[in-house]
Amino acid sequence: MFHSLVKGSIILAILFGVALTAAFIYAYQEISLDADKLINYKPETSSIVYDRNGEKLAYVFKDQHRLYARYDEIPGFLVEGLVAMEDTQFFEHNGVNPDAILRAIVKDIQAGAFVEGGSTLTQQLIKNKILSNEKKLARKIKEAILALKIEHELSKEDIIERYLNEISYGNNYFGVKTAANGYFHKELNELTLKEAAILVGLPNAPSFYNPLKHYKRALDRANNVLYRMKSIGWITQSDYLKAVKESPKVYKTSLTQNIAPGIVDEVLRRFKGKLGDIRTGGYQIYTTVDMKQQAIAKEAVDFAYKKALDKYKEKAETSTLNAAFVAVESKTGDILAMVGGADYEKSAYNRVTQSKRQPGSAFKPFIYQTALDMGYNPASPLTDLARTFQYYQNGKPKIWAPKNYERDFQGFVSFREALVHSRNLATINLVSDLGVSTIRKRLAFLDVPHIPRDMSIALGNLGLSPLKMAQIFSVFANEGHMIAPRLVSKIISKEGAVIYETRPKEIENFTTPEQAYLMTDVLKDVVKRGTGRNARVEGIELAGKTGTTNNNIDAWFCGYSPTIETIVWFGRDDNTRIGKGATGGALAAPAFAFYYKKLLELYPETKRTFDIPEGVFRGEYEGKSELYTQNSPLPDSYKKTVQNYDEYDQLLEEETNITEDREIGFAPTINIDEEPVSAEDEEEILEEDDPLHPKRKVPLTPVSNDSGTLF
């Protein structure tokens, strides 16, 4: 019997030991997993978006707004204040302070409840990051074990760094750097002793000592911190007296403060799914935007938008009219300003990057540049006569008979005057002479999408975003060299490494500088005395082109100065008619002019005149001064006979009128005086190479795989 009891006891002891060992192993593994959250500390860290000059546009975060501070960024007196108040022996113990625990136990016994925990800074960090605030013995034991393990793995400086970055400082500020920025608008190295003391006093009860709500209470708490530091000899009497008298200014900073919401939205959209979650990665994102120019761009849109509302007797609250504005530095492609709509609060949709609208006559310069590069000159006579085009719709022959805005034709008009006054008939006849496939080939070189395969190409019958228009229009503003707009110049990780740096997509030699200048000179006349007269600004040379689509649905002004290119668009979000007289010159050009007028006030040193490249000459043709180049010589003087086109009068009355700055929409296919070319054959033509259409030249080694463009 006795032996049986002994044997049974031994078996029970063995089983108990095995169970205890298993429990210990399980607890240790669990503790190790918990400790890893602090050992390999990766908190949610807010990203910051800047403009090109380093001005903060916004903080971007998910659940917790936290700016991470390395230990070497934190002022010594702030660390001393923290240790003085929370754990004076922090640099001496190994994570658990037996003396503090004994004192806490005595007080708890006296009170008959848990009133004091005796926690070290390490234990407080564990409680905030890993465990709950529940005052139970099991939790306290686990906390102590974790503290010992973390102290074994991390240095004291590492623990202080984690503590000051993890802890809440009220107002949804997590981390001491966030609180310094939020409450005082200062970096950590700019804090005064009193400001640091206010921050040290906050974590104990962030709501109770919140300086925004309880300023005097926060000062009293800070003075207690200062007294404690003085009493243990960590600051001098004079430093103490000086700090006690200080009453720092505290700012009420909204977490949602965002001085350029459209820009920030575009950045987030641009990098969605890249670099992890950009809202929690602690990135510094540098945009190309100049906030001073962003402000005047918004003023320009407001000014022109109000004029448009007054013109059509509409109220902003109920109007469907909207606008878009983008300004790009011609040489770099940097987006300097971008306004995606008339009212961000009403609609956050970015019409600069997300909408695709028909450019109308604003597309004509690409037709005319093709002609220049094929040997035409600004003085070359173009046929400004009515011509009909036959096409088939549902198997039945139809006639297209476009007209000019003035409902007349001049017989022959110079290349320059045709573009200055946006003569539709001259442009359509020019396209007919050049050939649609030739023009398509040129546009394909610029990566223009969805190029029409018919004569509607003459009137801008394709959908493009304002930003895409900025890209392709850069061939005029940038001396024949296309450069894609970019919004983000670089991104820096929270460790300080440049992890993303963009270089825009470029296409060299769409045309030569001298050929591009011929176009610039013509577009200068558009602004001086043509359809873009409302874009004029005293004291600076400007070039550009108006554009309006059929039935006044879209109104554009696309233009540039010697250094900056600007695209302005007006239209209704529902694609309905704006109203009578809603041309690009009437609606969009005033915003363009307002911007450049303010730009000269903002930056008086702005370059004001275009440089004339070598190879551009001036001569005389039929008694008028005109520019020419080797590739675009002055035409021979000769008379042309104007034919009588009275036989087309009836057709002109029957068909839809196409007027200046009132071009057709997506028309059916139009067959002209040749057999239509199949899509396959045309693609082969587009792939051919010749002197007029050289193969594109792009940078050989881009900085990143991403082009930096937004579309």
C-alpha positions in Angstrom: 0.0 0.0 0.0 2.8 2.4 1.0 4.8 1.6 -2.1 1.7 2.3 -4.2 1.2 5.7 -2.6 4.9 6.6 -3.1 4.8 5.4 -6.7 1.6 7.4 -7.3 3.1 10.5 -5.7 6.2 10.3 -7.9 4.0 9.9 -11.0 1.9 12.9 -10.0 5.1 15.0 -9.3 6.5 14.1 -12.7 3.2 15.0 -14.3 3.1 18.3 -12.4 6.6 19.1 -13.3 6.0 18.4 -17.0 2.8 20.6 -16.9 4.7 23.3 -15.1 7.6 23.1 -17.6 5.1 23.2 -20.5 3.3 26.2 -19.0 6.6 28.0 -18.5 7.7 27.3 -22.1 4.3 28.5 -23.3 4.5 31.6 -21.2 8.0 32.3 -22.3 7.1 32.0 -26.0 4.1 34.2 -25.5 6.3 36.8 -23.7 8.9 36.6 -26.4 6.3 37.3 -29.0 5.0 40.3 -27.0 8.6 41.6 -26.4 9.2 41.5 -30.1 6.7 44.3 -30.6 9.1 46.6 -28.8 12.4 45.1 -29.7 11.6 45.4 -33.4 9.5 48.5 -32.9 7.7 49.7 -36.1 5.0 52.1 -35.1 2.5 53.8 -37.4 4.3 57.0 -38.4 2.7 59.9 -40.3 4.0 61.0 -43.6 4.6 64.6 -44.4 3.9 66.3 -47.8 6.0 69.3 -48.7 6.0 71.9 -51.5 9.2 72.5 -53.5 10.4 75.1 -51.0 10.0 72.8 -47.9 6.7 74.2 -46.8 4.5 71.6 -45.1 1.3 71.0 -47.0 -0.2 68.3 -44.8 0.4 65.4 -42.4 -0.9 62.1 -43.8 -1.7 59.4 -41.3 -4.2 56.5 -40.7 -5.2 56.0 -37.0 -2.5 57.7 -35.0 -0.7 60.9 -35.9 2.9 60.2 -35.0 6.1 61.9 -36.1 9.1 59.7 -35.2 12.0 61.2 -33.3 15.4 59.4 -33.0 17.1 59.6 -29.6 19.7 62.0 -30.8 16.9 64.5 -31.8 15.5 64.6 -28.3 16.9 67.5 -26.0 18.8 66.3 -23.0 16.7 68.3 -20.5 13.5 66.7 -21.8 14.9 63.2 -21.1 16.1 64.4 -17.7 12.7 65.8 -16.9 11.0 62.5 -17.9 13.4 60.5 -15.8 13.1 62.9 -12.8 9.3 62.6 -12.7 8.7 59.0 -13.7 11.7 56.9 -12.8 14.7 58.6 -11.2 16.7 55.3 -11.0 16.0 54.4 -14.7 19.6 54.3 -15.7 20.5 52.1 -12.7 17.9 49.3 -12.6 17.4 46.4 -15.0 13.8 47.1 -15.8 12.2 46.4 -12.4 12.8 48.7 -9.3 12.4 46.6 -6.1 12.5 49.7 -3.9 9.6 51.3 -5.9 7.7 48.0 -5.8 8.0 47.7 -2.0 6.9 51.3 -1.5 3.9 50.7 -3.8 3.0 47.5 -1.9 3.0 49.3 1.4 0.7 52.0 0.0 -1.6 49.5 -1.6 -1.9 47.6 1.7 -2.6 50.8 3.6 -5.3 51.8 1.0 -6.7 48.3 0.7 -6.6 48.5 -3.1 -4.2 48.9 -6.0 -3.4 52.7 -5.8 0.3 52.7 -6.9 2.1 50.5 -9.3 5.7 51.2 -8.7 6.3 50.8 -12.4 9.6 51.8 -14.1 9.6 53.6 -17.5 10.3 50.3 -19.1 7.2 48.8 -17.5 5.1 51.9 -18.4 6.2 51.4 -22.0 5.2 47.8 -21.9 1.8 48.7 -20.4 1.1 51.2 -23.2 2.3 49.1 -26.1 1.6 45.5 -25.1 -0.5 45.0 -22.0 -3.6 46.6 -20.6 -4.0 49.1 -17.7 -5.8 46.4 -15.7 -4.4 46.3 -12.1 -4.1 42.6 -11.5 -1.3 40.6 -10.0 -0.9 38.3 -13.1 -0.6 41.3 -15.4 2.0 42.9 -13.1 4.1 39.6 -13.0 4.0 39.4 -16.8 4.9 43.1 -17.0 8.0 42.5 -14.8 9.1 39.5 -16.8 8.8 41.5 -20.1 10.7 44.4 -18.6 13.6 42.2 -17.7 13.7 40.7 -21.2 13.4 44.0 -23.0 16.1 45.6 -20.8 18.3 42.6 -21.7 17.7 43.2 -25.5 17.6 47.0 -25.7 19.8 49.9 -24.5 18.4 52.5 -22.1 18.5 55.0 -25.0 16.5 52.7 -27.2 13.9 52.3 -24.4 13.7 56.1 -23.9 13.3 56.6 -27.7 10.5 54.1 -27.9 8.7 55.5 -24.8 8.8 59.1 -26.1 7.5 58.0 -29.6 4.8 55.6 -28.3 3.1 57.6 -25.6 0.0 59.8 -26.1 0.3 63.5 -25.4 -3.4 64.3 -25.9 -5.2 65.9 -28.8 -4.4 62.7 -30.8 -0.7 63.5 -30.8 1.4 60.3 -30.4 5.0 60.9 -29.6 6.8 63.8 -28.3 7.9 65.2 -31.7 4.2 65.3 -32.8 3.3 67.1 -29.6 6.1 69.7 -30.0 5.0 70.4 -33.6 1.3 70.4 -32.7 1.2 72.5 -29.5 4.2 74.8 -30.1 4.9 74.6 -33.8 8.5 73.8 -33.0 11.0 71.1 -33.7 12.4 69.3 -30.6 15.7 71.2 -30.8 13.8 74.5 -30.6 11.9 73.8 -27.4 12.5 75.9 -24.3 12.9 74.2 -20.9 9.4 75.2 -19.9 7.9 73.8 -23.1 9.7 70.5 -22.5 8.4 70.4 -19.0 4.8 70.8 -20.2 5.4 67.9 -22.5 6.9 65.8 -19.8 3.9 66.4 -17.6 1.3 65.4 -20.2 1.5 61.6 -20.4 0.4 61.2 -16.8 -3.1 62.5 -17.7 -3.2 63.9 -21.2 -6.8 65.2 -21.1 -6.5 66.6 -17.6 -3.3 68.5 -18.4 -4.1 69.4 -22.0 -2.7 72.9 -22.5 -5.3 73.8 -25.0 -8.2 73.2 -22.6 -6.5 73.6 -19.2 -3.6 76.0 -19.7 -3.0 77.0 -16.1 -3.2 73.4 -15.0 -0.6 72.5 -17.6 1.7 75.2 -16.4 1.4 74.1 -12.7 2.2 70.6 -13.7 5.2 71.8 -15.7 6.4 73.8 -12.7 6.3 70.6 -10.6 8.5 69.0 -13.2 10.9 71.9 -13.0 11.0 71.8 -9.2 11.7 68.1 -9.2 14.6 68.6 -11.6 16.0 71.5 -9.5 15.6 69.5 -6.2 17.8 66.6 -7.5 20.3 69.0 -9.0 19.6 68.5 -12.7 18.9 72.2 -13.4 20.3 75.3 -11.7 18.3 77.7 -9.5 18.6 80.4 -12.2 17.4 78.1 -14.9 14.5 77.0 -12.7 13.4 80.6 -11.9 13.6 81.6 -15.6 11.6 78.7 -16.7 8.9 79.0 -14.0 8.2 82.6 -15.2 7.7 81.6 -18.9 4.2 81.2 -20.3 4.7 79.6 -23.7 2.3 80.2 -26.6 0.2 77.1 -27.4 -1.4 76.6 -30.8 -4.6 74.9 -31.7 -3.6 72.9 -34.7 -6.2 70.9 -36.5 -5.1 67.3 -37.4 -6.9 67.7 -40.7 -5.2 70.9 -41.5 -4.3 70.7 -45.2 -3.4 73.8 -47.2 -3.5 72.0 -50.5 -6.0 69.1 -50.3 -6.1 68.6 -54.1 -2.4 68.2 -54.3 -2.3 65.8 -51.3 -5.1 63.8 -52.7 -3.2 63.4 -56.0 -0.1 62.3 -54.2 -2.0 59.6 -52.3 -3.7 58.5 -55.5 -0.4 58.5 -57.3 1.3 56.2 -54.7 -1.7 54.0 -53.8 -0.4 50.4 -53.5 3.2 51.5 -53.6 5.8 51.7 -50.8 3.3 49.9 -48.5 0.7 52.2 -46.9 2.1 55.7 -47.4 0.0 57.0 -44.6 1.8 54.9 -42.0 5.4 54.8 -43.4 6.8 58.0 -42.0 7.8 59.3 -45.5 8.8 62.8 -46.4 7.2 63.5 -49.8 8.5 66.5 -51.7 6.2 67.8 -54.4 7.1 70.2 -57.2 4.3 72.6 -56.2 5.1 76.2 -55.3 2.5 77.1 -52.7 2.8 80.8 -53.6 1.9 80.0 -57.2 -0.8 77.6 -56.0 -2.4 80.4 -54.2 -2.5 82.7 -57.2 -3.7 79.9 -59.4 -6.7 79.4 -57.1 -7.4 83.1 -57.1 -7.2 83.0 -60.9 -9.8 80.2 -61.1 -12.0 82.0 -58.5 -11.9 85.2 -60.5 -12.7 83.6 -63.9 -15.3 81.3 -62.4 -17.2 84.2 -60.7 -17.2 86.0 -64.1 -18.6 83.0 -65.8 -21.3 82.5 -63.1 -22.3 86.2 -63.4 -22.4 85.8 -67.2 -24.8 82.9 -67.1 -26.7 84.2 -64.0 -25.9 81.0 -62.0 -25.1 80.4 -58.3 -22.0 78.6 -57.2 -24.1 76.3 -54.9 -26.2 74.9 -57.7 -24.1 75.4 -60.8 -22.7 72.4 -62.7 -20.0 74.6 -64.2 -16.5 73.7 -63.2 -12.9 74.5 -64.0 -9.4 73.1 -64.0 -6.0 74.9 -64.0 -2.4 73.6 -64.1 0.9 75.5 -64.4 4.1 73.6 -65.4 7.7 74.8 -65.5 8.6 74.3 -69.1 12.2 73.2 -68.8 11.7 70.7 -65.9 8.1 69.5 -66.2 7.6 70.4 -62.6 3.9 71.1 -61.7 4.0 74.5 -60.0 0.3 74.8 -59.4 -2.7 72.6 -59.9 -6.4 73.4 -59.2 -8.6 70.4 -59.9 -12.0 72.2 -59.6 -13.8 75.4 -58.7 -14.6 74.2 -55.1 -12.8 71.4 -53.4 -15.4 71.2 -50.6 -18.1 70.7 -53.2 -16.2 68.2 -55.3 -12.8 66.6 -54.6 -12.6 65.2 -58.2 -9.4 66.4 -59.9 -10.3 67.5 -63.4 -6.7 68.2 -64.2 -5.7 64.6 -64.0 -8.9 62.6 -64.0 -11.2 64.1 -66.6 -10.8 63.7 -70.4 -12.4 66.4 -72.6 -12.2 67.5 -76.2 -9.6 70.3 -76.7 -11.2 71.7 -79.9 -9.2 74.4 -81.6 -6.6 74.3 -78.8 -5.4 71.2 -80.7 -4.8 73.1 -84.0 -1.2 74.1 -83.2 -0.1 70.4 -83.6 -1.6 70.4 -87.1 0.2 73.6 -88.0 3.5 72.5 -86.5 3.3 69.4 -88.7 2.9 71.7 -91.7 5.8 73.9 -90.6 8.0 70.9 -90.3 7.0 69.8 -93.8 8.2 73.1 -95.3 5.3 75.5 -94.8 6.0 79.0 -93.6 3.9 81.4 -91.4 3.3 83.4 -94.6 2.2 80.4 -96.7 -1.2 80.9 -98.2 -3.8 78.4 -97.1 -7.2 77.6 -98.8 -10.0 79.2 -96.9 -12.8 77.9 -99.0 -15.8 75.7 -98.3 -15.1 72.1 -99.1 -17.5 69.2 -98.6 -16.5 65.8 -97.5 -18.5 62.6 -98.2 -18.8 59.8 -95.7 -21.3 57.0 -95.0 -23.6 56.5 -92.1 -25.7 53.4 -91.9 -24.8 52.7 -95.5 -26.1 56.0 -96.7 -23.9 58.7 -98.2 -23.7 61.9 -96.1 -22.1 65.3 -96.7 -20.0 67.2 -94.1 -19.7 70.9 -94.9 -17.9 72.8 -92.2 -18.0 76.6 -91.9 -16.0 79.4 -90.2 -17.2 81.2 -87.2 -17.7 84.3 -89.3 -19.8 82.3 -91.8 -17.6 83.5 -94.6 -14.5 82.4 -96.4 -11.6 84.6 -97.6 -10.4 82.5 -100.5 -6.8 82.4 -99.4 -5.4 83.3 -96.0 -1.9 83.2 -94.7 -0.9 80.3 -92.4 -0.3 82.9 -89.6 -3.8 84.5 -89.9 -5.5 81.2 -90.2 -4.2 80.1 -86.8 -4.4 83.6 -85.2 -8.1 83.8 -86.0 -8.7 80.0 -85.8 -10.1 79.6 -89.3 -11.8 76.2 -89.4 -12.0 75.9 -93.2 -8.3 76.7 -93.6 -7.4 74.1 -91.0 -9.6 71.4 -92.5 -8.2 72.1 -96.0 -4.7 72.0 -94.5 -5.3 68.6 -93.0 -6.7 67.4 -96.3 -3.5 68.6 -98.0 -1.2 67.0 -95.5 -3.1 63.8 -95.1 -4.6 62.4 -91.9 -2.0 59.6 -91.7 0.8 62.1 -91.7 -0.7 64.0 -88.8 -1.5 60.8 -86.9 2.1 59.8 -87.3 3.3 63.0 -85.7 0.9 62.7 -82.8 1.8 59.1 -82.2 5.4 60.3 -81.7 4.0 62.3 -78.7 2.1 59.3 -77.2 -1.2 61.0 -77.9 -3.9 58.4 -77.2 -7.0 57.6 -79.3 -6.0 59.7 -82.3 -8.9 60.1 -84.8 -8.5 58.3 -88.1 -10.5 60.9 -90.0 -10.8 64.6 -90.8 -12.3 65.3 -87.3 -8.6 65.4 -86.2 -8.5 69.0 -87.6 -10.9 70.2 -84.9 -9.6 68.4 -81.8 -12.0 65.5 -81.8 -10.3 63.4 -79.1 -10.4 63.2 -75.3 -7.5 64.5 -73.3 -7.0 65.6 -69.7 -5.7 69.1 -69.0 -2.5 67.5 -67.7 -2.0 65.5 -70.9 -2.5 68.7 -72.8 0.2 70.2 -70.7 2.5 67.4 -71.6 2.0 67.6 -75.4 1.8 71.4 -75.4 5.3 71.4 -73.9 6.8 70.8 -77.4 5.9 74.5 -78.1 6.8 75.9 -74.7 10.0 73.9 -74.4 11.6 74.5 -77.9 10.4 71.3 -79.5 11.3 69.0 -76.6 8.4 67.3 -74.9 8.6 66.7 -71.1 5.9 65.1 -69.1 4.6 66.9 -66.0 5.6 65.5 -62.6 4.2 66.2 -59.2 6.6 64.4 -56.8 10.3 65.1 -57.0 11.5 62.7 -54.3 10.5 60.6 -51.3 12.6 60.2 -48.2 12.1 57.3 -45.8 11.9 57.8 -42.0 15.5 56.5 -41.9 16.6 59.4 -44.1 17.2 57.5 -47.3 16.0 58.8 -50.7 13.9 55.8 -51.8 12.1 57.4 -54.7 13.3 60.1 -57.1 11.5 60.9 -60.4 12.7 62.1 -63.7 9.9 62.8 -66.1 9.4 61.0 -69.4 11.0 63.0 -72.2 10.7 62.9 -76.0 13.5 64.9 -77.7 13.4 66.6 -81.0 9.7 66.5 -81.8 10.8 69.5 -83.8 13.8 71.8 -83.7 14.1 74.9 -81.5 13.9 77.2 -84.6 10.8 75.4 -86.0 9.1 75.5 -82.5 9.9 79.3 -82.4 8.0 79.9 -85.6 4.9 78.4 -83.8 5.6 80.4 -80.7 5.7 83.6 -82.8 2.3 82.8 -84.4 0.8 81.9 -81.0 2.1 85.2 -79.6 -0.1 86.9 -82.3 -3.1 84.8 -81.1 -2.8 86.5 -77.7 -1.9 90.0 -79.1 -4.7 90.3 -81.7 -6.5 87.0 -82.2 -8.9 84.8 -80.4 -6.8 84.9 -77.2 -6.8 88.6 -76.7 -8.3 88.2 -73.2 -5.1 86.4 -72.2 -2.9 89.5 -72.7 -0.8 90.8 -69.8 1.2 94.0 -69.9 5.0 93.5 -69.6 5.4 89.9 -70.6 5.3 87.9 -73.9 2.7 85.2 -73.9 1.7 82.7 -76.5 -1.3 80.4 -76.6 -4.4 79.1 -78.3 -8.1 79.1 -77.4 -10.3 76.1 -77.9 -14.0 75.4 -77.7 -16.0 72.3 -78.6 -19.2 71.9 -80.5 -22.2 73.6 -78.8 -19.9 75.4 -76.4 -19.4 72.3 -74.2 -15.7 72.8 -73.4 -13.7 76.0 -73.2 -9.9 76.0 -73.1 -6.9 78.3 -73.1 -3.5 76.6 -73.5 -0.5 78.9 -73.4 2.9 79.7 -72.0 5.3 82.4 -71.1 9.1 82.1 -71.6 9.3 79.9 -68.6 5.9 78.5 -67.5 3.2 76.7 -69.4 -0.4 77.0 -68.3 -3.5 75.0 -69.2 -7.0 76.3 -68.3 -10.3 74.5 -68.9 -14.0 75.4 -68.2 -17.0 73.1 -68.7 -19.8 71.3 -67.0 -19.3 68.0 -65.3 -22.4 66.6 -67.0 -21.0 67.4 -70.4 -23.9 69.7 -71.2 -23.7 73.1 -73.0 -22.1 75.9 -71.0 -24.1 78.6 -72.7 -24.0 81.1 -75.5 -20.6 82.7 -76.2 -18.8 80.3 -73.9 -15.6 80.2 -75.9 -12.1 79.6 -74.6 -11.2 83.2 -75.1 -14.2 84.4 -73.0 -14.0 81.9 -70.1 -10.6 80.4 -69.8 -8.3 83.2 -71.0 -9.2 85.5 -68.2 -7.9 83.0 -65.6 -4.7 82.6 -67.6 -4.2 86.4 -67.7 -5.0 86.8 -64.0 -2.4 84.2 -63.1 0.4 85.8 -65.1 -0.4 89.3 -63.8 -0.1 88.0 -60.2 3.0 86.0 -61.1 4.8 89.2 -62.2 3.9 90.8 -58.9 5.0 87.7 -56.9 8.2 87.2 -58.8 9.2 90.4 -60.6 12.4 88.8 -61.9 10.3 86.4 -64.0 11.7 86.1 -67.6 9.5 88.2 -69.8 10.6 87.7 -73.4 11.2 84.6 -75.6 14.6 83.8 -76.8 15.0 83.6 -80.6 17.0 80.5 -81.5 19.8 80.6 -84.1 18.5 79.8 -87.5 15.5 82.0 -87.3 15.6 84.9 -89.8 13.3 87.7 -90.8 12.4 88.5 -94.4 9.7 90.1 -96.4 6.8 88.5 -98.3 4.3 90.5 -100.3 5.2 93.7 -98.5 5.0 92.2 -95.0 7.7 91.2 -92.6 7.8 87.5 -91.7 10.0 84.9 -90.0 11.6 82.0 -91.8 14.0 79.2 -91.3 16.0 76.9 -93.6 13.3 74.3 -93.3 10.4 76.8 -93.6 11.5 79.3 -96.3 9.4 82.2 -97.3 7.0 81.1 -100.1 7.3 82.3 -103.7 5.2 85.3 -104.6 2.4 84.2 -106.8 -1.3 84.8 -107.3 -3.9 82.1 -106.8 -7.3 82.1 -108.5 -10.2 81.9 -106.2 -12.8 79.4 -107.5 -16.5 80.0 -107.1 -18.1 77.6 -104.7 -21.7 78.7 -105.0 -22.7 75.2 -105.9 -22.1 74.2 -102.3 -24.5 76.8 -100.8 -27.4 74.4 -100.5 -25.3 71.7 -98.8 -23.9 74.3 -96.4 -27.5 75.2 -95.3 -28.5 71.6 -94.9 -25.6 70.4 -92.8 -24.5 71.3 -89.2 -22.5 74.5 -89.1 -19.0 74.1 -87.6 -17.8 77.4 -86.3 -14.6 78.9 -84.9 -14.2 77.7 -81.3 -17.4 75.6 -81.8 -16.0 72.4 -83.3 -17.7 69.1 -84.0 -17.9 66.3 -81.4 -17.2 62.7 -82.1 -18.3 62.6 -85.7 -18.7 59.5 -87.9 -15.8 58.5 -90.0 -15.2 60.8 -92.9 -13.6 59.5 -96.1 -11.7 62.1 -98.2 -10.2 62.2 -101.6 -8.4 58.8 -101.3 -9.0 55.2 -100.5 -9.2 54.7 -96.7 -6.2 53.2 -95.1 -6.8 50.2 -92.9 -5.7 50.3 -89.2 -3.0 47.6 -89.8 -1.6 49.5 -92.8 -1.6 52.7 -90.9 0.2 51.2 -88.0 2.9 50.1 -90.4 3.1 53.6 -91.7 3.4 55.0 -88.2 6.3 52.7 -87.4 8.3 53.9 -90.4 11.2 56.3 -89.8 12.1 59.4 -91.9 13.7 62.8 -91.3 10.4 64.4 -90.4 9.5 61.7 -88.0 12.7 60.5 -86.3 12.6 57.7 -83.8 12.2 59.2 -80.4 15.2 59.8 -78.1 14.7 59.1 -74.4 17.0 59.1 -71.4 19.0 55.8 -71.4 19.0 55.3 -67.6 16.0 56.7 -65.8 16.4 57.3 -62.1 13.4 55.0 -61.4 11.2 52.6 -63.3 8.3 55.0 -62.8 8.2 58.0 -65.2 6.9 60.4 -62.6 3.9 61.3 -64.7 0.3 61.2 -63.4 -1.5 59.5 -66.2 
